[in-house]
Amino acid sequence: MTLSLKPLLLASTLLLVGVGAAAAQGAQCGGDWNSFLKGVRAEALAKGLSQNGVDRALAHVRQDEKVLARDRGQAVFQQEWLRFQGRMVNKDRLARGKANLQKYASTFREVEAKTGVPGPVIASFWGLETDYGAVLGDFDTLSALATLAHDCRRPEIFRPHLIGAIELVDRGYLTPEQMKGAWAGELGQTQILPEDYIAFGTDQDGNGTINLLTDVPDVLMTTGQFIQSMGWRKGEPWLEAIRMPADFPYDRAALVNKEPRSEFAKLGVTKSDGSPLERDGMMASIILPQGKGGPAFLAFPNFDVYLKWNNSLTYSLTAGYFGTRLAGGPEVAVGNPQPGLDGEQMKRLQQRLVSLGYDVGKVDGILGANTRAAVATEQQKHGMAPDGWPTTELLAKLG
């Protein structure tokens, strides 16, 4: 049940694609479909893949309009965080996550020993992405990637993964018929894109194949190595629920503002149960997903890995919070946040911010980092607490 493309996972893509001719081919998109596939075929063969493997992979590839519709319509991230996480981090998913941590305890220990990534972190992605392998997706992976690579919105992301999917067939990891997954081309129980499948795939159970669709030990070790590659710092936390003091200077509550944890402790920030924060130099940011009246978190450097997995704060904060709950952390206090804006109101706010000279990215009704930063600036100008949470009051003040 992958919720959106992981658009920032480009490190392995760029390393494997390289520059020069391959990069030039990767930029090709649009035009006649058959001509496009001819170019893909030539690129795959130039990479050294076999004629037989390429032919088998591309034999039944077609354009899929449903994929394009999904790519353009990720309205799920217009939801407020409390509503989204309440649906995703439910009692059943928590219970099954804890049961899986016990069931595969020895494998999780091996993964953490090798990669430094704790079991609850891996299990949080496993649960959110596919409900622990129950919902892998039914999109034809090769057709989905070909469709997205042909579309000229982000071919630099999808074309390399299309070549990677062909390589999976050529190597014998999966047949084209087995390659069913998410609409954006992710495969397996934690929804790994093809080039990352190749780069980090591990035969953890020693059965002679790397199968991320059905072999749970392979899934867990591969996912741990993938997370490690994005900069996971062994032995450090990733997220912590906190309690905010009434007089906190809210211009310092922003993901981009990283300060030693001791500085936030001096300002009166405590753990969620009221006990004091550690007064150390660990860098952290404060995240207020629904403003000063709602839930509050400290995000540590490891939380950046969640944002690399999926750059939606709604998803990443949900996954990070899910991981803390699986690790035995407390349920976050809901608080009493001010009502936010619906999708259309958010679009009107974004349009107004654009007219004021802010770069909010796409006017899509989704509260992204740029929109939050612009909102905080305007809140401060209008004498409001600059917590980055847009409300009808701010919308009215902006006309």
C-alpha positions as CSV (number, residue, x, y, z in Angstrom):
1,M,0.0,0.0,0.0
2,T,2.7,2.4,-0.9
3,L,1.4,5.9,-0.5
4,S,3.6,7.9,-2.7
5,L,6.8,7.8,-4.7
6,K,10.1,8.1,-2.8
7,P,11.4,10.9,-4.9
8,L,14.6,11.6,-3.0
9,L,16.1,8.2,-3.2
10,L,18.5,9.1,-6.0
11,A,21.8,8.3,-4.5
12,S,22.1,4.7,-5.8
13,T,20.4,5.7,-9.0
14,L,22.9,8.4,-9.8
15,L,25.9,6.2,-8.8
16,L,24.7,3.3,-11.0
17,V,23.6,5.3,-14.0
18,G,26.7,7.4,-14.2
19,V,27.2,10.3,-16.6
20,G,27.7,10.7,-20.3
21,A,25.8,8.6,-22.8
22,A,23.7,6.8,-20.2
23,A,22.6,10.1,-18.6
24,A,21.7,11.5,-21.9
25,Q,19.6,8.4,-22.7
26,G,18.0,8.8,-19.3
27,A,16.8,12.2,-20.2
28,Q,14.8,10.9,-23.2
29,C,11.0,10.9,-22.7
30,G,7.8,11.5,-24.5
31,G,7.2,11.0,-28.2
32,D,6.2,7.8,-30.0
33,W,5.8,4.9,-27.5
34,N,7.5,2.3,-29.7
35,S,10.4,4.7,-30.4
36,F,10.8,5.2,-26.7
37,L,10.9,1.5,-26.0
38,K,13.5,1.1,-28.8
39,G,15.7,3.5,-27.0
40,V,15.2,1.7,-23.7
41,R,16.1,-1.6,-25.3
42,A,19.3,-0.1,-26.8
43,E,20.3,1.4,-23.4
44,A,19.7,-1.9,-21.6
45,L,21.8,-3.8,-24.2
46,A,24.5,-1.1,-24.0
47,K,24.7,-1.7,-20.2
48,G,25.5,-5.4,-20.9
49,L,22.2,-7.0,-20.3
50,S,21.4,-10.0,-22.5
51,Q,19.2,-9.9,-25.6
52,N,17.0,-12.7,-24.1
53,G,16.6,-10.9,-20.8
54,V,15.7,-7.6,-22.4
55,D,13.3,-9.2,-24.8
56,R,11.5,-11.1,-22.0
57,A,11.3,-8.0,-19.8
58,L,9.8,-5.7,-22.6
59,A,7.6,-8.3,-24.3
60,H,4.4,-7.1,-22.8
61,V,5.2,-3.6,-21.6
62,R,2.4,-1.1,-22.1
63,Q,1.4,2.4,-21.1
64,D,-0.8,2.4,-18.0
65,E,-3.1,5.5,-17.6
66,K,-3.9,4.4,-14.1
67,V,-0.3,4.9,-13.1
68,L,-0.4,8.5,-14.4
69,A,-3.6,9.1,-12.6
70,R,-2.0,7.9,-9.3
71,D,1.1,10.0,-9.9
72,R,-1.0,13.2,-10.3
73,G,-3.5,12.6,-7.5
74,Q,-1.8,11.9,-4.2
75,A,-4.6,13.7,-2.2
76,V,-3.9,11.5,0.8
77,F,-1.2,13.9,1.9
78,Q,-3.7,16.7,2.2
79,Q,-4.9,15.0,5.4
80,E,-4.0,16.5,8.8
81,W,-1.3,14.5,10.5
82,L,-3.5,13.4,13.4
83,R,-6.1,11.9,11.1
84,F,-3.5,10.2,8.9
85,Q,-1.5,8.7,11.7
86,G,-4.6,7.7,13.5
87,R,-5.6,5.6,10.5
88,M,-2.1,4.2,9.9
89,V,-0.8,3.6,13.4
90,N,-3.8,1.7,14.7
91,K,-4.0,-1.0,17.4
92,D,-4.0,-3.9,15.0
93,R,-1.0,-2.7,13.1
94,L,0.9,-2.1,16.3
95,A,0.0,-5.5,17.7
96,R,1.1,-7.3,14.5
97,G,4.3,-5.2,14.4
98,K,5.3,-6.2,17.9
99,A,4.4,-9.9,17.1
100,N,6.6,-9.8,14.0
101,L,9.5,-8.3,16.0
102,Q,9.2,-11.3,18.3
103,K,8.7,-13.8,15.5
104,Y,11.8,-12.7,13.6
105,A,13.8,-11.5,16.6
106,S,17.0,-13.4,15.6
107,T,17.0,-11.9,12.1
108,F,16.3,-8.4,13.5
109,R,19.3,-8.8,15.8
110,E,21.5,-9.9,12.9
111,V,20.3,-6.9,10.8
112,E,21.0,-4.4,13.6
113,A,24.4,-5.9,14.3
114,K,25.4,-5.5,10.7
115,T,23.7,-2.2,9.8
116,G,23.0,-0.4,13.1
117,V,19.3,-0.1,12.2
118,P,16.9,-1.2,15.0
119,G,14.1,-3.6,14.4
120,P,11.3,-1.2,15.2
121,V,12.6,1.2,12.5
122,I,12.5,-1.5,9.8
123,A,9.2,-2.8,11.1
124,S,7.6,0.6,10.9
125,F,8.3,0.8,7.1
126,W,7.3,-2.9,6.7
127,G,3.9,-2.2,8.3
128,L,3.1,1.0,6.6
129,E,4.2,0.0,3.1
130,T,2.6,-3.4,2.8
131,D,1.0,-4.3,6.1
132,Y,3.8,-6.7,6.7
133,G,3.7,-8.3,3.3
134,A,-0.1,-8.6,3.0
135,V,-0.6,-5.9,0.3
136,L,2.2,-5.9,-2.2
137,G,0.3,-4.0,-5.0
138,D,-1.0,-5.3,-8.3
139,F,0.5,-2.9,-10.8
140,D,2.7,-4.4,-13.5
141,T,6.1,-3.1,-12.5
142,L,7.7,-2.9,-15.9
143,S,4.7,-1.2,-17.4
144,A,4.4,1.2,-14.5
145,L,8.1,2.3,-14.8
146,A,8.0,2.5,-18.5
147,T,4.9,4.7,-18.3
148,L,6.5,7.0,-15.8
149,A,9.8,7.1,-17.7
150,H,8.0,8.0,-20.9
151,D,6.1,10.7,-19.1
152,C,8.3,13.8,-19.0
153,R,7.7,14.9,-15.4
154,R,10.5,12.9,-13.8
155,P,12.2,10.7,-16.3
156,E,15.6,11.1,-14.6
157,I,14.2,9.1,-11.7
158,F,12.1,6.5,-13.5
159,R,14.2,5.5,-16.5
160,P,17.2,4.2,-14.5
161,H,14.8,2.2,-12.4
162,L,13.2,0.8,-15.6
163,I,16.6,-0.4,-16.7
164,G,17.1,-1.8,-13.2
165,A,13.8,-3.7,-13.5
166,I,15.0,-5.2,-16.8
167,E,18.2,-6.2,-15.0
168,L,16.2,-8.0,-12.3
169,V,14.7,-10.1,-15.1
170,D,18.0,-10.6,-16.8
171,R,19.7,-11.8,-13.5
172,G,16.8,-14.2,-12.8
173,Y,15.8,-12.6,-9.6
174,L,12.2,-12.3,-10.7
175,T,10.2,-13.1,-13.9
176,P,8.2,-10.3,-15.5
177,E,5.0,-12.1,-14.3
178,Q,6.2,-11.9,-10.7
179,M,7.0,-8.2,-10.9
180,K,3.8,-6.8,-9.4
181,G,3.9,-4.0,-6.9
182,A,3.1,-0.3,-6.3
183,W,2.1,2.2,-9.0
184,A,5.5,3.9,-8.8
185,G,7.5,0.8,-9.5
186,E,8.4,-0.3,-6.0
187,L,8.6,-4.0,-5.3
188,G,8.5,-6.3,-2.3
189,Q,7.4,-6.2,1.3
190,T,9.1,-2.8,2.0
191,Q,8.6,-1.4,-1.5
192,I,12.1,-1.1,-2.8
193,L,12.8,0.4,-6.2
194,P,14.6,-1.8,-8.7
195,E,18.0,-0.3,-8.7
196,D,18.0,-0.4,-4.9
197,Y,16.8,-4.0,-5.0
198,I,19.9,-4.7,-7.1
199,A,22.3,-2.6,-5.0
200,F,21.2,-3.8,-1.5
201,G,19.3,-7.1,-2.1
202,T,20.6,-9.8,0.2
203,D,20.0,-13.6,0.3
204,Q,19.7,-13.6,4.1
205,D,18.1,-17.0,4.4
206,G,20.7,-18.6,2.1
207,N,18.2,-20.3,-0.2
208,G,20.1,-19.2,-3.4
209,T,17.7,-16.4,-4.4
210,I,17.1,-12.8,-3.4
211,N,13.3,-12.6,-3.1
212,L,11.9,-9.5,-1.5
213,L,8.3,-10.6,-2.3
214,T,8.1,-13.7,-0.1
215,D,11.4,-14.2,1.9
216,V,11.1,-12.2,5.1
217,P,14.8,-12.6,6.1
218,D,15.9,-11.2,2.7
219,V,13.4,-8.4,3.1
220,L,14.6,-7.4,6.6
221,M,18.4,-7.4,5.8
222,T,17.9,-5.7,2.5
223,T,15.8,-3.0,4.1
224,G,18.3,-2.5,6.9
225,Q,21.2,-2.1,4.4
226,F,19.2,0.3,2.4
227,I,18.3,2.5,5.4
228,Q,22.0,2.3,6.5
229,S,23.0,3.6,3.1
230,M,20.9,6.8,3.6
231,G,23.0,7.8,6.6
232,W,21.5,6.0,9.6
233,R,23.5,6.7,12.8
234,K,23.9,3.6,15.0
235,G,22.7,3.8,18.6
236,E,21.0,7.2,18.2
237,P,17.3,8.0,18.5
238,W,15.2,9.3,15.6
239,L,12.1,10.9,17.1
240,E,10.7,11.6,20.6
241,A,7.4,12.9,21.7
242,I,7.7,16.1,23.9
243,R,5.8,18.6,25.9
244,M,6.0,22.3,25.0
245,P,6.0,25.2,27.4
246,A,3.4,27.9,26.9
247,D,6.0,30.7,26.4
248,F,8.1,28.8,23.8
249,P,9.6,31.1,21.0
250,Y,7.9,29.3,18.1
251,D,10.2,30.7,15.5
252,R,12.6,28.1,16.7
253,A,10.1,25.2,16.1
254,A,11.1,24.3,12.5
255,L,12.6,21.3,11.0
256,V,15.4,23.4,9.4
257,N,16.3,24.8,12.8
258,K,18.7,22.3,14.4
259,E,19.9,23.0,18.0
260,P,21.5,21.0,20.8
261,R,18.9,19.2,22.8
262,S,20.2,21.1,25.9
263,E,19.0,24.4,24.4
264,F,15.5,23.2,24.1
265,A,15.7,21.9,27.7
266,K,16.7,25.4,28.8
267,L,13.6,26.8,27.2
268,G,11.3,24.5,29.1
269,V,10.8,21.6,26.7
270,T,10.3,18.3,28.5
271,K,9.7,14.7,27.6
272,S,6.0,13.9,27.0
273,D,5.6,12.7,30.7
274,G,7.0,16.0,32.0
275,S,10.4,14.6,32.9
276,P,13.5,16.6,31.8
277,L,15.2,16.3,28.5
278,E,18.8,15.2,28.4
279,R,21.0,18.3,28.6
280,D,23.5,17.1,25.9
281,G,24.8,18.3,22.6
282,M,22.7,16.0,20.4
283,M,21.3,18.1,17.6
284,A,17.5,18.1,17.2
285,S,14.6,20.0,15.6
286,I,11.1,20.5,16.9
287,I,8.2,19.4,14.7
288,L,4.7,20.7,15.3
289,P,2.7,18.9,12.6
290,Q,-0.5,20.8,13.6
291,G,0.9,23.9,15.2
292,K,1.5,25.0,18.8
293,G,-1.7,23.5,20.2
294,G,-1.1,20.0,18.8
295,P,1.4,17.1,19.1
296,A,5.0,18.0,19.4
297,F,8.2,16.0,18.6
298,L,12.0,16.3,18.8
299,A,13.5,15.1,15.5
300,F,17.1,13.9,15.6
301,P,19.5,13.4,12.7
302,N,18.3,9.9,12.0
303,F,14.8,11.3,11.2
304,D,16.4,12.7,8.1
305,V,16.5,9.1,6.8
306,Y,12.8,8.9,7.1
307,L,12.5,12.0,4.9
308,K,14.9,10.5,2.4
309,W,12.6,7.4,2.2
310,N,9.6,9.6,1.6
311,N,9.9,13.4,1.5
312,S,6.3,13.9,2.7
313,L,6.4,15.1,6.3
314,T,3.0,13.5,6.9
315,Y,4.2,10.1,5.9
316,S,7.7,10.4,7.4
317,L,6.5,11.7,10.8
318,T,3.9,8.9,10.9
319,A,6.6,6.2,10.1
320,G,9.0,7.7,12.7
321,Y,6.3,7.8,15.3
322,F,5.2,4.3,14.5
323,G,8.8,3.2,15.0
324,T,8.9,4.8,18.5
325,R,5.7,3.1,19.5
326,L,7.0,-0.3,18.3
327,A,10.1,0.4,20.4
328,G,7.9,0.9,23.5
329,G,7.6,4.7,23.3
330,P,4.5,6.5,24.6
331,E,1.5,7.6,22.7
332,V,1.8,11.2,21.7
333,A,-0.5,13.7,23.3
334,V,-3.1,14.9,20.8
335,G,-3.4,18.4,22.4
336,N,-5.9,20.9,21.1
337,P,-4.8,22.1,17.7
338,Q,-6.5,24.8,15.8
339,P,-8.5,23.6,12.9
340,G,-6.5,23.6,9.7
341,L,-7.4,24.3,6.1
342,D,-9.1,21.9,3.7
343,G,-7.5,21.2,0.3
344,E,-9.1,24.0,-1.6
345,Q,-8.4,26.5,1.2
346,M,-4.8,25.4,1.2
347,K,-4.6,25.9,-2.5
348,R,-6.0,29.5,-2.1
349,L,-3.4,30.1,0.7
350,Q,-0.6,28.8,-1.5
351,Q,-1.7,31.0,-4.4
352,R,-1.8,34.0,-2.1
353,L,1.7,33.2,-0.9
354,V,2.9,32.9,-4.4
355,S,1.5,36.3,-5.2
356,L,3.5,37.7,-2.2
357,G,6.7,36.3,-3.7
358,Y,7.1,33.0,-1.9
359,D,8.3,29.8,-3.6
360,V,5.9,27.2,-2.3
361,G,6.5,24.7,-5.1
362,K,3.5,23.3,-6.7
363,V,0.1,24.7,-5.7
364,D,-1.4,21.4,-4.8
365,G,-3.1,21.8,-1.4
366,I,-0.4,19.9,0.4
367,L,1.4,21.5,3.3
368,G,5.0,21.0,2.3
369,A,8.2,22.4,3.8
370,N,8.2,25.6,1.6
371,T,4.6,26.4,2.4
372,R,5.2,25.9,6.2
373,A,8.2,28.3,6.1
374,A,6.2,30.9,4.2
375,V,3.3,30.5,6.6
376,A,5.6,31.0,9.6
377,T,7.1,34.2,8.1
378,E,3.6,35.6,7.4
379,Q,2.4,34.6,10.9
380,Q,5.3,36.6,12.4
381,K,4.5,39.6,10.3
382,H,0.9,39.6,11.5
383,G,1.7,39.1,15.2
384,M,0.8,35.5,15.3
385,A,2.8,32.6,16.8
386,P,5.1,31.5,13.9
387,D,4.4,27.8,14.2
388,G,4.0,27.2,10.5
389,W,0.4,25.9,10.9
390,P,-2.0,27.6,8.4
391,T,-5.4,28.5,9.8
392,T,-8.5,30.3,8.5
393,E,-7.4,33.3,10.6
394,L,-4.2,33.6,8.7
395,L,-6.0,33.0,5.4
396,A,-8.3,35.9,6.3
397,K,-5.4,38.2,7.2
398,L,-3.8,37.5,3.9
399,G,-6.9,38.5,2.1
